[in-house]
C-alpha cells in the first residue's frame, strides 16, 4: 500500500515538473529587443515639506467650581481673556 502511494506521488510530481517546461524559445528569438529610454540624472537639493496630523493640548488649564449652591446669573469674563484680582 505504501509503495503504491509513493509510486503515484512520484509519477504525479514528474508530470507536474514536465508540464511546467517551456519549449517556446523560438518565438522569443524572433522578437526585436525592447525599447529603452534614457534619462540624465542631475544632483540638486530638494526641500521636503512635512505635514503632520496632531492634536494640541494646553500646557496649563484652570477649572472653576462654585463654593455655594445656587444659579449663575452673570458671566463677567470671556473664554481666553485675562482676569484681574477682585
PyMOL Python script that loads the backbone (N, CA, C, O; Angstrom):
from pymol import cmd

cmd.read_pdbstr("""\
ATOM      1  N   UNK A   1       0.826  -1.196   0.000  1.00  0.00           N
ATOM      2  CA  UNK A   1       0.000   0.000   0.000  1.00  0.00           C
ATOM      3  C   UNK A   1       0.870   1.260   0.000  1.00  0.00           C
ATOM      4  O   UNK A   1       0.613   2.190  -0.765  1.00  0.00           O
ATOM      5  N   UNK A   2       1.886   1.292   0.846  1.00  0.00           N
ATOM      6  CA  UNK A   2       2.755   2.464   0.936  1.00  0.00           C
ATOM      7  C   UNK A   2       3.566   2.622  -0.346  1.00  0.00           C
ATOM      8  O   UNK A   2       3.804   3.739  -0.805  1.00  0.00           O
ATOM      9  N   UNK A   3       3.991   1.487  -0.925  1.00  0.00           N
ATOM     10  CA  UNK A   3       4.753   1.553  -2.177  1.00  0.00           C
ATOM     11  C   UNK A   3       3.898   2.121  -3.294  1.00  0.00           C
ATOM     12  O   UNK A   3       4.409   2.843  -4.151  1.00  0.00           O
ATOM     13  N   UNK A   4       2.627   1.816  -3.305  1.00  0.00           N
ATOM     14  CA  UNK A   4       1.710   2.329  -4.321  1.00  0.00           C
ATOM     15  C   UNK A   4       1.545   3.836  -4.181  1.00  0.00           C
ATOM     16  O   UNK A   4       1.533   4.550  -5.183  1.00  0.00           O
ATOM     17  N   UNK A   5       1.417   4.328  -2.953  1.00  0.00           N
ATOM     18  CA  UNK A   5       1.261   5.763  -2.707  1.00  0.00           C
ATOM     19  C   UNK A   5       2.523   6.511  -3.107  1.00  0.00           C
ATOM     20  O   UNK A   5       2.453   7.585  -3.706  1.00  0.00           O
ATOM     21  N   UNK A   6       3.673   5.945  -2.775  1.00  0.00           N
ATOM     22  CA  UNK A   6       4.945   6.581  -3.130  1.00  0.00           C
ATOM     23  C   UNK A   6       5.112   6.618  -4.646  1.00  0.00           C
ATOM     24  O   UNK A   6       5.544   7.626  -5.205  1.00  0.00           O
ATOM     25  N   UNK A   7       4.768   5.518  -5.304  1.00  0.00           N
ATOM     26  CA  UNK A   7       4.889   5.458  -6.758  1.00  0.00           C
ATOM     27  C   UNK A   7       3.957   6.465  -7.428  1.00  0.00           C
ATOM     28  O   UNK A   7       4.361   7.159  -8.361  1.00  0.00           O
ATOM     29  N   UNK A   8       2.729   6.546  -6.964  1.00  0.00           N
ATOM     30  CA  UNK A   8       1.773   7.507  -7.526  1.00  0.00           C
ATOM     31  C   UNK A   8       2.229   8.945  -7.297  1.00  0.00           C
ATOM     32  O   UNK A   8       2.114   9.779  -8.195  1.00  0.00           O
ATOM     33  N   UNK A   9       2.742   9.241  -6.116  1.00  0.00           N
ATOM     34  CA  UNK A   9       3.205  10.601  -5.831  1.00  0.00           C
ATOM     35  C   UNK A   9       4.405  10.962  -6.703  1.00  0.00           C
ATOM     36  O   UNK A   9       4.521  12.107  -7.140  1.00  0.00           O
ATOM     37  N   UNK A  10       5.296  10.013  -6.962  1.00  0.00           N
ATOM     38  CA  UNK A  10       6.430  10.272  -7.845  1.00  0.00           C
ATOM     39  C   UNK A  10       5.972  10.523  -9.271  1.00  0.00           C
ATOM     40  O   UNK A  10       6.482  11.421  -9.941  1.00  0.00           O
ATOM     41  N   UNK A  11       5.020   9.742  -9.736  1.00  0.00           N
ATOM     42  CA  UNK A  11       4.511   9.920 -11.102  1.00  0.00           C
ATOM     43  C   UNK A  11       3.821  11.274 -11.234  1.00  0.00           C
ATOM     44  O   UNK A  11       4.011  11.976 -12.227  1.00  0.00           O
ATOM     45  N   UNK A  12       3.029  11.635 -10.245  1.00  0.00           N
ATOM     46  CA  UNK A  12       2.335  12.935 -10.294  1.00  0.00           C
ATOM     47  C   UNK A  12       3.314  14.099 -10.235  1.00  0.00           C
ATOM     48  O   UNK A  12       3.140  15.093 -10.940  1.00  0.00           O
ATOM     49  N   UNK A  13       4.337  13.984  -9.403  1.00  0.00           N
ATOM     50  CA  UNK A  13       5.314  15.077  -9.311  1.00  0.00           C
ATOM     51  C   UNK A  13       6.123  15.205 -10.598  1.00  0.00           C
ATOM     52  O   UNK A  13       6.469  16.317 -10.999  1.00  0.00           O
ATOM     53  N   UNK A  14       6.428  14.092 -11.245  1.00  0.00           N
ATOM     54  CA  UNK A  14       7.151  14.152 -12.525  1.00  0.00           C
ATOM     55  C   UNK A  14       6.285  14.811 -13.593  1.00  0.00           C
ATOM     56  O   UNK A  14       6.790  15.595 -14.396  1.00  0.00           O
ATOM     57  N   UNK A  15       4.998  14.508 -13.614  1.00  0.00           N
ATOM     58  CA  UNK A  15       4.098  15.133 -14.571  1.00  0.00           C
ATOM     59  C   UNK A  15       3.986  16.623 -14.301  1.00  0.00           C
ATOM     60  O   UNK A  15       3.904  17.428 -15.229  1.00  0.00           O
ATOM     61  N   UNK A  16       3.983  16.981 -13.043  1.00  0.00           N
ATOM     62  CA  UNK A  16       3.911  18.394 -12.680  1.00  0.00           C
ATOM     63  C   UNK A  16       5.140  19.143 -13.188  1.00  0.00           C
ATOM     64  O   UNK A  16       5.006  20.216 -13.776  1.00  0.00           O
ATOM     65  N   UNK A  17       6.329  18.596 -12.971  1.00  0.00           N
ATOM     66  CA  UNK A  17       7.553  19.258 -13.408  1.00  0.00           C
ATOM     67  C   UNK A  17       7.657  19.292 -14.923  1.00  0.00           C
ATOM     68  O   UNK A  17       8.112  20.286 -15.490  1.00  0.00           O
ATOM     69  N   UNK A  18       7.247  18.231 -15.578  1.00  0.00           N
ATOM     70  CA  UNK A  18       7.313  18.205 -17.040  1.00  0.00           C
ATOM     71  C   UNK A  18       6.287  19.130 -17.669  1.00  0.00           C
ATOM     72  O   UNK A  18       6.524  19.657 -18.756  1.00  0.00           O
ATOM     73  N   UNK A  19       5.178  19.335 -17.029  1.00  0.00           N
ATOM     74  CA  UNK A  19       4.141  20.226 -17.553  1.00  0.00           C
ATOM     75  C   UNK A  19       4.516  21.684 -17.445  1.00  0.00           C
ATOM     76  O   UNK A  19       3.913  22.515 -18.125  1.00  0.00           O
ATOM     77  N   UNK A  20       5.491  22.033 -16.615  1.00  0.00           N
ATOM     78  CA  UNK A  20       5.885  23.422 -16.412  1.00  0.00           C
ATOM     79  C   UNK A  20       6.980  23.879 -17.365  1.00  0.00           C
ATOM     80  O   UNK A  20       7.321  25.062 -17.366  1.00  0.00           O
ATOM     81  N   UNK A  21       7.534  23.002 -18.164  1.00  0.00           N
ATOM     82  CA  UNK A  21       8.632  23.417 -19.043  1.00  0.00           C
ATOM     83  C   UNK A  21       8.090  24.168 -20.252  1.00  0.00           C
ATOM     84  O   UNK A  21       6.969  23.919 -20.694  1.00  0.00           O
ATOM     85  N   UNK A  22       8.899  25.099 -20.790  1.00  0.00           N
ATOM     86  CA  UNK A  22       8.519  25.911 -21.946  1.00  0.00           C
ATOM     87  C   UNK A  22       9.428  25.559 -23.117  1.00  0.00           C
ATOM     88  O   UNK A  22      10.652  25.584 -22.992  1.00  0.00           O
ATOM     89  N   UNK A  23       8.829  25.236 -24.241  1.00  0.00           N
ATOM     90  CA  UNK A  23       9.597  24.958 -25.449  1.00  0.00           C
ATOM     91  C   UNK A  23       9.354  26.033 -26.504  1.00  0.00           C
ATOM     92  O   UNK A  23       9.571  25.797 -27.693  1.00  0.00           O
ATOM     93  N   UNK A  24       8.901  27.224 -26.072  1.00  0.00           N
ATOM     94  CA  UNK A  24       8.569  28.301 -26.998  1.00  0.00           C
ATOM     95  C   UNK A  24       9.715  29.301 -27.123  1.00  0.00           C
ATOM     96  O   UNK A  24       9.461  30.496 -27.275  1.00  0.00           O
ATOM     97  N   UNK A  25      10.957  28.852 -27.063  1.00  0.00           N
ATOM     98  CA  UNK A  25      12.105  29.746 -27.166  1.00  0.00           C
ATOM     99  C   UNK A  25      12.233  30.328 -28.564  1.00  0.00           C
ATOM    100  O   UNK A  25      12.814  31.402 -28.721  1.00  0.00           O
ATOM    101  N   UNK A  26      11.706  29.649 -29.599  1.00  0.00           N
ATOM    102  CA  UNK A  26      11.821  30.147 -30.967  1.00  0.00           C
ATOM    103  C   UNK A  26      11.015  31.427 -31.147  1.00  0.00           C
ATOM    104  O   UNK A  26      11.405  32.283 -31.941  1.00  0.00           O
ATOM    105  N   UNK A  27       9.915  31.582 -30.442  1.00  0.00           N
ATOM    106  CA  UNK A  27       9.109  32.804 -30.538  1.00  0.00           C
ATOM    107  C   UNK A  27       9.867  33.992 -29.945  1.00  0.00           C
ATOM    108  O   UNK A  27       9.803  35.098 -30.482  1.00  0.00           O
ATOM    109  N   UNK A  28      10.580  33.770 -28.846  1.00  0.00           N
ATOM    110  CA  UNK A  28      11.302  34.847 -28.187  1.00  0.00           C
ATOM    111  C   UNK A  28      12.509  35.306 -29.003  1.00  0.00           C
ATOM    112  O   UNK A  28      12.900  36.470 -28.913  1.00  0.00           O
ATOM    113  N   UNK A  29      13.107  34.420 -29.796  1.00  0.00           N
ATOM    114  CA  UNK A  29      14.289  34.790 -30.576  1.00  0.00           C
ATOM    115  C   UNK A  29      13.930  35.704 -31.743  1.00  0.00           C
ATOM    116  O   UNK A  29      14.775  36.487 -32.178  1.00  0.00           O
ATOM    117  N   UNK A  30      12.722  35.634 -32.256  1.00  0.00           N
ATOM    118  CA  UNK A  30      12.308  36.450 -33.396  1.00  0.00           C
ATOM    119  C   UNK A  30      11.840  37.836 -32.993  1.00  0.00           C
ATOM    120  O   UNK A  30      11.649  38.689 -33.860  1.00  0.00           O
ATOM    121  N   UNK A  31      11.652  38.085 -31.717  1.00  0.00           N
ATOM    122  CA  UNK A  31      11.180  39.392 -31.257  1.00  0.00           C
ATOM    123  C   UNK A  31      12.325  40.408 -31.289  1.00  0.00           C
ATOM    124  O   UNK A  31      13.468  40.066 -30.985  1.00  0.00           O
ATOM    125  N   UNK A  32      12.017  41.662 -31.658  1.00  0.00           N
ATOM    126  CA  UNK A  32      13.064  42.691 -31.587  1.00  0.00           C
ATOM    127  C   UNK A  32      13.338  43.030 -30.124  1.00  0.00           C
ATOM    128  O   UNK A  32      12.493  42.773 -29.267  1.00  0.00           O
ATOM    129  N   UNK A  33      14.500  43.602 -29.824  1.00  0.00           N
ATOM    130  CA  UNK A  33      14.797  43.957 -28.435  1.00  0.00           C
ATOM    131  C   UNK A  33      13.843  45.046 -27.934  1.00  0.00           C
ATOM    132  O   UNK A  33      13.351  45.859 -28.715  1.00  0.00           O
ATOM    133  N   UNK A  34      13.599  45.049 -26.667  1.00  0.00           N
ATOM    134  CA  UNK A  34      12.694  46.018 -26.065  1.00  0.00           C
ATOM    135  C   UNK A  34      13.293  47.417 -26.139  1.00  0.00           C
ATOM    136  O   UNK A  34      14.507  47.590 -26.037  1.00  0.00           O
ATOM    137  N   UNK A  35      12.412  48.433 -26.321  1.00  0.00           N
ATOM    138  CA  UNK A  35      12.869  49.824 -26.376  1.00  0.00           C
ATOM    139  C   UNK A  35      13.139  50.320 -24.959  1.00  0.00           C
ATOM    140  O   UNK A  35      12.352  50.089 -24.042  1.00  0.00           O
ATOM    141  N   UNK A  36      14.255  50.996 -24.805  1.00  0.00           N
ATOM    142  CA  UNK A  36      14.664  51.513 -23.505  1.00  0.00           C
ATOM    143  C   UNK A  36      14.914  53.003 -23.642  1.00  0.00           C
ATOM    144  O   UNK A  36      15.638  53.436 -24.539  1.00  0.00           O
ATOM    145  N   UNK A  37      14.316  53.791 -22.752  1.00  0.00           N
ATOM    146  CA  UNK A  37      14.560  55.232 -22.784  1.00  0.00           C
ATOM    147  C   UNK A  37      15.596  55.590 -21.716  1.00  0.00           C
ATOM    148  O   UNK A  37      15.649  54.970 -20.654  1.00  0.00           O
ATOM    149  N   UNK A  38      16.410  56.589 -22.010  1.00  0.00           N
ATOM    150  CA  UNK A  38      17.468  57.016 -21.099  1.00  0.00           C
ATOM    151  C   UNK A  38      17.167  58.408 -20.584  1.00  0.00           C
ATOM    152  O   UNK A  38      16.572  59.230 -21.281  1.00  0.00           O
ATOM    153  N   UNK A  39      17.585  58.662 -19.354  1.00  0.00           N
ATOM    154  CA  UNK A  39      17.411  59.985 -18.750  1.00  0.00           C
ATOM    155  C   UNK A  39      18.720  60.370 -18.087  1.00  0.00           C
ATOM    156  O   UNK A  39      19.451  59.518 -17.581  1.00  0.00           O
ATOM    157  N   UNK A  40      19.003  61.656 -18.096  1.00  0.00           N
ATOM    158  CA  UNK A  40      20.201  62.121 -17.384  1.00  0.00           C
ATOM    159  C   UNK A  40      19.805  62.462 -15.952  1.00  0.00           C
ATOM    160  O   UNK A  40      18.710  62.965 -15.702  1.00  0.00           O
ATOM    161  N   UNK A  41      20.702  62.186 -15.023  1.00  0.00           N
ATOM    162  CA  UNK A  41      20.448  62.411 -13.610  1.00  0.00           C
ATOM    163  C   UNK A  41      21.186  63.665 -13.185  1.00  0.00           C
ATOM    164  O   UNK A  41      22.364  63.844 -13.492  1.00  0.00           O
ATOM    165  N   UNK A  42      20.468  64.543 -12.465  1.00  0.00           N
ATOM    166  CA  UNK A  42      21.059  65.798 -12.018  1.00  0.00           C
ATOM    167  C   UNK A  42      20.973  65.860 -10.494  1.00  0.00           C
ATOM    168  O   UNK A  42      19.919  65.602  -9.913  1.00  0.00           O
ATOM    169  N   UNK A  43      22.084  66.202  -9.858  1.00  0.00           N
ATOM    170  CA  UNK A  43      22.120  66.289  -8.401  1.00  0.00           C
ATOM    171  C   UNK A  43      21.680  67.677  -7.975  1.00  0.00           C
ATOM    172  O   UNK A  43      22.223  68.675  -8.448  1.00  0.00           O
ATOM    173  N   UNK A  44      20.683  67.749  -7.068  1.00  0.00           N
ATOM    174  CA  UNK A  44      20.238  69.035  -6.547  1.00  0.00           C
ATOM    175  C   UNK A  44      19.616  68.824  -5.172  1.00  0.00           C
ATOM    176  O   UNK A  44      19.244  67.708  -4.810  1.00  0.00           O
ATOM    177  N   UNK A  45      19.509  69.906  -4.416  1.00  0.00           N
ATOM    178  CA  UNK A  45      18.920  69.852  -3.083  1.00  0.00           C
ATOM    179  C   UNK A  45      17.424  70.110  -3.207  1.00  0.00           C
ATOM    180  O   UNK A  45      17.005  71.098  -3.810  1.00  0.00           O
ATOM    181  N   UNK A  46      16.639  69.238  -2.648  1.00  0.00           N
ATOM    182  CA  UNK A  46      15.189  69.357  -2.706  1.00  0.00           C
ATOM    183  C   UNK A  46      14.668  69.448  -1.282  1.00  0.00           C
ATOM    184  O   UNK A  46      14.979  68.604  -0.442  1.00  0.00           O
ATOM    185  N   UNK A  47      13.865  70.486  -1.014  1.00  0.00           N
ATOM    186  CA  UNK A  47      13.276  70.632   0.310  1.00  0.00           C
ATOM    187  C   UNK A  47      12.054  69.734   0.396  1.00  0.00           C
ATOM    188  O   UNK A  47      11.190  69.757  -0.481  1.00  0.00           O
ATOM    189  N   UNK A  48      11.989  68.952   1.448  1.00  0.00           N
ATOM    190  CA  UNK A  48      10.867  68.043   1.634  1.00  0.00           C
ATOM    191  C   UNK A  48       9.897  68.649   2.648  1.00  0.00           C
ATOM    192  O   UNK A  48      10.234  68.765   3.826  1.00  0.00           O
ATOM    193  N   UNK A  49       8.714  69.032   2.214  1.00  0.00           N
ATOM    194  CA  UNK A  49       7.748  69.576   3.181  1.00  0.00           C
ATOM    195  C   UNK A  49       7.161  68.446   4.025  1.00  0.00           C
ATOM    196  O   UNK A  49       6.828  67.381   3.507  1.00  0.00           O
ATOM    197  N   UNK A  50       7.040  68.684   5.300  1.00  0.00           N
ATOM    198  CA  UNK A  50       6.481  67.695   6.205  1.00  0.00           C
ATOM    199  C   UNK A  50       5.139  68.177   6.713  1.00  0.00           C
ATOM    200  O   UNK A  50       5.021  69.313   7.172  1.00  0.00           O
ATOM    201  N   UNK A  51       4.134  67.336   6.638  1.00  0.00           N
ATOM    202  CA  UNK A  51       2.817  67.640   7.180  1.00  0.00           C
ATOM    203  C   UNK A  51       2.467  66.561   8.184  1.00  0.00           C
ATOM    204  O   UNK A  51       2.598  65.369   7.906  1.00  0.00           O
ATOM    205  N   UNK A  52       2.021  66.991   9.358  1.00  0.00           N
ATOM    206  CA  UNK A  52       1.673  66.050  10.411  1.00  0.00           C
ATOM    207  C   UNK A  52       0.260  66.324  10.880  1.00  0.00           C
ATOM    208  O   UNK A  52      -0.168  67.476  10.946  1.00  0.00           O
ATOM    209  N   UNK A  53      -0.450  65.286  11.201  1.00  0.00           N
ATOM    210  CA  UNK A  53      -1.760  65.411  11.814  1.00  0.00           C
ATOM    211  C   UNK A  53      -1.574  65.238  13.311  1.00  0.00           C
ATOM    212  O   UNK A  53      -1.009  64.248  13.775  1.00  0.00           O
ATOM    213  N   UNK A  54      -2.064  66.229  14.062  1.00  0.00           N
ATOM    214  CA  UNK A  54      -1.829  66.173  15.507  1.00  0.00           C
ATOM    215  C   UNK A  54      -2.971  66.847  16.249  1.00  0.00           C
ATOM    216  O   UNK A  54      -3.811  67.519  15.652  1.00  0.00           O
ATOM    217  N   UNK A  55      -2.984  66.656  17.544  1.00  0.00           N
ATOM    218  CA  UNK A  55      -3.938  67.313  18.428  1.00  0.00           C
ATOM    219  C   UNK A  55      -3.141  68.122  19.440  1.00  0.00           C
ATOM    220  O   UNK A  55      -2.191  67.617  20.038  1.00  0.00           O
ATOM    221  N   UNK A  56      -3.530  69.378  19.631  1.00  0.00           N
ATOM    222  CA  UNK A  56      -2.818  70.222  20.586  1.00  0.00           C
ATOM    223  C   UNK A  56      -3.595  70.272  21.903  1.00  0.00           C
ATOM    224  O   UNK A  56      -4.823  70.193  21.929  1.00  0.00           O
ATOM    225  N   UNK A  57      -2.847  70.403  22.979  1.00  0.00           N
ATOM    226  CA  UNK A  57      -3.429  70.469  24.312  1.00  0.00           C
ATOM    227  C   UNK A  57      -2.731  71.609  25.045  1.00  0.00           C
ATOM    228  O   UNK A  57      -1.520  71.791  24.918  1.00  0.00           O
ATOM    229  N   UNK A  58      -3.509  72.379  25.815  1.00  0.00           N
ATOM    230  CA  UNK A  58      -2.935  73.485  26.575  1.00  0.00           C
ATOM    231  C   UNK A  58      -1.977  72.957  27.632  1.00  0.00           C
ATOM    232  O   UNK A  58      -2.215  71.904  28.223  1.00  0.00           O
ATOM    233  N   UNK A  59      -0.883  73.696  27.870  1.00  0.00           N
ATOM    234  CA  UNK A  59       0.077  73.265  28.882  1.00  0.00           C
ATOM    235  C   UNK A  59      -0.446  73.532  30.290  1.00  0.00           C
ATOM    236  O   UNK A  59      -0.071  72.830  31.229  1.00  0.00           O
ATOM    237  N   UNK A  60      -1.305  74.537  30.449  1.00  0.00           N
ATOM    238  CA  UNK A  60      -1.904  74.851  31.748  1.00  0.00           C
ATOM    239  C   UNK A  60      -3.410  75.037  31.554  1.00  0.00           C
ATOM    240  O   UNK A  60      -3.852  75.589  30.547  1.00  0.00           O
ATOM    241  N   UNK A  61      -4.176  74.576  32.515  1.00  0.00           N
ATOM    242  CA  UNK A  61      -5.623  74.754  32.441  1.00  0.00           C
ATOM    243  C   UNK A  61      -6.161  75.038  33.842  1.00  0.00           C
ATOM    244  O   UNK A  61      -5.518  74.724  34.844  1.00  0.00           O
ATOM    245  N   UNK A  62      -7.338  75.632  33.894  1.00  0.00           N
ATOM    246  CA  UNK A  62      -7.958  76.006  35.165  1.00  0.00           C
ATOM    247  C   UNK A  62      -9.385  75.484  35.169  1.00  0.00           C
ATOM    248  O   UNK A  62     -10.094  75.573  34.167  1.00  0.00           O
ATOM    249  N   UNK A  63      -9.794  74.943  36.297  1.00  0.00           N
ATOM    250  CA  UNK A  63     -11.182  74.529  36.465  1.00  0.00           C
ATOM    251  C   UNK A  63     -11.816  75.426  37.518  1.00  0.00           C
ATOM    252  O   UNK A  63     -11.244  75.647  38.586  1.00  0.00           O
ATOM    253  N   UNK A  64     -12.996  75.936  37.209  1.00  0.00           N
ATOM    254  CA  UNK A  64     -13.694  76.839  38.133  1.00  0.00           C
ATOM    255  C   UNK A  64     -14.875  76.073  38.721  1.00  0.00           C
ATOM    256  O   UNK A  64     -15.721  75.563  37.986  1.00  0.00           O
ATOM    257  N   UNK A  65     -14.926  75.997  40.038  1.00  0.00           N
ATOM    258  CA  UNK A  65     -16.003  75.313  40.742  1.00  0.00           C
ATOM    259  C   UNK A  65     -16.678  76.301  41.694  1.00  0.00           C
ATOM    260  O   UNK A  65     -16.012  77.133  42.310  1.00  0.00           O
ATOM    261  N   UNK A  66     -17.974  76.206  41.806  1.00  0.00           N
ATOM    262  CA  UNK A  66     -18.719  77.077  42.728  1.00  0.00           C
ATOM    263  C   UNK A  66     -18.546  76.578  44.155  1.00  0.00           C
ATOM    264  O   UNK A  66     -18.489  75.373  44.402  1.00  0.00           O
ATOM    265  N   UNK A  67     -18.464  77.532  45.104  1.00  0.00           N
ATOM    266  CA  UNK A  67     -18.340  77.168  46.511  1.00  0.00           C
ATOM    267  C   UNK A  67     -19.701  77.124  47.210  1.00  0.00           C
ATOM    268  O   UNK A  67     -19.834  76.580  48.306  1.00  0.00           O
ATOM    269  N   UNK A  68     -20.688  77.697  46.567  1.00  0.00           N
ATOM    270  CA  UNK A  68     -22.022  77.742  47.169  1.00  0.00           C
ATOM    271  C   UNK A  68     -23.033  77.167  46.192  1.00  0.00           C
ATOM    272  O   UNK A  68     -22.763  77.075  44.994  1.00  0.00           O
ATOM    273  N   UNK A  69     -24.186  76.784  46.695  1.00  0.00           N
ATOM    274  CA  UNK A  69     -25.267  76.309  45.836  1.00  0.00           C
ATOM    275  C   UNK A  69     -26.036  77.505  45.288  1.00  0.00           C
ATOM    276  O   UNK A  69     -26.164  78.520  45.974  1.00  0.00           O
ATOM    277  N   UNK A  70     -26.542  77.404  44.085  1.00  0.00           N
ATOM    278  CA  UNK A  70     -27.335  78.492  43.519  1.00  0.00           C
ATOM    279  C   UNK A  70     -27.271  78.449  42.000  1.00  0.00           C
ATOM    280  O   UNK A  70     -26.769  77.493  41.410  1.00  0.00           O
ATOM    281  N   UNK A  71     -27.787  79.497  41.382  1.00  0.00           N
ATOM    282  CA  UNK A  71     -27.817  79.592  39.926  1.00  0.00           C
ATOM    283  C   UNK A  71     -26.916  80.731  39.475  1.00  0.00           C
ATOM    284  O   UNK A  71     -26.813  81.748  40.161  1.00  0.00           O
ATOM    285  N   UNK A  72     -26.279  80.576  38.357  1.00  0.00           N
ATOM    286  CA  UNK A  72     -25.394  81.580  37.788  1.00  0.00           C
ATOM    287  C   UNK A  72     -26.241  82.622  37.083  1.00  0.00           C
ATOM    288  O   UNK A  72     -27.019  82.288  36.189  1.00  0.00           O
ATOM    289  N   UNK A  73     -26.097  83.891  37.477  1.00  0.00           N
ATOM    290  CA  UNK A  73     -26.896  84.957  36.884  1.00  0.00           C
ATOM    291  C   UNK A  73     -26.109  85.733  35.831  1.00  0.00           C
ATOM    292  O   UNK A  73     -26.690  86.153  34.831  1.00  0.00           O
ATOM    293  N   UNK A  74     -24.813  85.936  36.024  1.00  0.00           N
ATOM    294  CA  UNK A  74     -23.987  86.693  35.080  1.00  0.00           C
ATOM    295  C   UNK A  74     -22.673  85.958  34.844  1.00  0.00           C
ATOM    296  O   UNK A  74     -22.160  85.266  35.724  1.00  0.00           O
ATOM    297  N   UNK A  75     -22.143  86.125  33.637  1.00  0.00           N
ATOM    298  CA  UNK A  75     -20.796  85.659  33.324  1.00  0.00           C
ATOM    299  C   UNK A  75     -20.000  86.918  33.021  1.00  0.00           C
ATOM    300  O   UNK A  75     -20.220  87.562  31.995  1.00  0.00           O
ATOM    301  N   UNK A  76     -19.079  87.270  33.905  1.00  0.00           N
ATOM    302  CA  UNK A  76     -18.344  88.523  33.781  1.00  0.00           C
ATOM    303  C   UNK A  76     -16.954  88.330  33.175  1.00  0.00           C
ATOM    304  O   UNK A  76     -16.054  89.126  33.443  1.00  0.00           O
ATOM    305  N   UNK A  77     -16.770  87.315  32.384  1.00  0.00           N
ATOM    306  CA  UNK A  77     -15.492  87.095  31.700  1.00  0.00           C
ATOM    307  C   UNK A  77     -15.785  86.393  30.374  1.00  0.00           C
ATOM    308  O   UNK A  77     -16.855  85.824  30.161  1.00  0.00           O
ATOM    309  N   UNK A  78     -14.793  86.459  29.503  1.00  0.00           N
ATOM    310  CA  UNK A  78     -14.881  85.756  28.229  1.00  0.00           C
ATOM    311  C   UNK A  78     -13.818  84.659  28.205  1.00  0.00           C
ATOM    312  O   UNK A  78     -12.759  84.802  28.815  1.00  0.00           O
ATOM    313  N   UNK A  79     -14.101  83.580  27.510  1.00  0.00           N
ATOM    314  CA  UNK A  79     -13.126  82.494  27.418  1.00  0.00           C
ATOM    315  C   UNK A  79     -11.839  83.006  26.790  1.00  0.00           C
ATOM    316  O   UNK A  79     -11.865  83.666  25.751  1.00  0.00           O
ATOM    317  N   UNK A  80     -10.720  82.700  27.421  1.00  0.00           N
ATOM    318  CA  UNK A  80      -9.421  83.077  26.894  1.00  0.00           C
ATOM    319  C   UNK A  80      -8.963  84.466  27.297  1.00  0.00           C
ATOM    320  O   UNK A  80      -7.844  84.857  26.961  1.00  0.00           O
ATOM    321  N   UNK A  81      -9.786  85.226  28.005  1.00  0.00           N
ATOM    322  CA  UNK A  81      -9.376  86.584  28.379  1.00  0.00           C
ATOM    323  C   UNK A  81      -8.612  86.552  29.715  1.00  0.00           C
ATOM    324  O   UNK A  81      -8.726  85.601  30.488  1.00  0.00           O
ATOM    325  N   UNK A  82      -7.839  87.608  29.963  1.00  0.00           N
ATOM    326  CA  UNK A  82      -7.094  87.727  31.214  1.00  0.00           C
ATOM    327  C   UNK A  82      -8.037  88.271  32.283  1.00  0.00           C
ATOM    328  O   UNK A  82      -8.899  89.100  31.991  1.00  0.00           O
ATOM    329  N   UNK A  83      -7.876  87.815  33.498  1.00  0.00           N
ATOM    330  CA  UNK A  83      -8.704  88.287  34.599  1.00  0.00           C
ATOM    331  C   UNK A  83      -7.819  88.999  35.621  1.00  0.00           C
ATOM    332  O   UNK A  83      -6.626  88.720  35.743  1.00  0.00           O
ATOM    333  N   UNK A  84      -8.443  89.928  36.351  1.00  0.00           N
ATOM    334  CA  UNK A  84      -7.722  90.676  37.372  1.00  0.00           C
ATOM    335  C   UNK A  84      -8.267  90.322  38.742  1.00  0.00           C
ATOM    336  O   UNK A  84      -9.386  89.825  38.869  1.00  0.00           O
ATOM    337  N   UNK A  85      -7.480  90.578  39.747  1.00  0.00           N
ATOM    338  CA  UNK A  85      -7.889  90.299  41.124  1.00  0.00           C
ATOM    339  C   UNK A  85      -9.066  91.196  41.476  1.00  0.00           C
ATOM    340  O   UNK A  85      -9.034  92.388  41.166  1.00  0.00           O
ATOM    341  N   UNK A  86     -10.111  90.657  42.119  1.00  0.00           N
ATOM    342  CA  UNK A  86     -11.263  91.429  42.556  1.00  0.00           C
ATOM    343  C   UNK A  86     -12.338  91.409  41.530  1.00  0.00           C
ATOM    344  O   UNK A  86     -13.393  92.012  41.729  1.00  0.00           O
TER     345      UNK A  86
END
""", "prot")
cmd.dss("prot")
cmd.show_as("cartoon", "prot")
cmd.util.cbc("prot")
cmd.orient("prot")
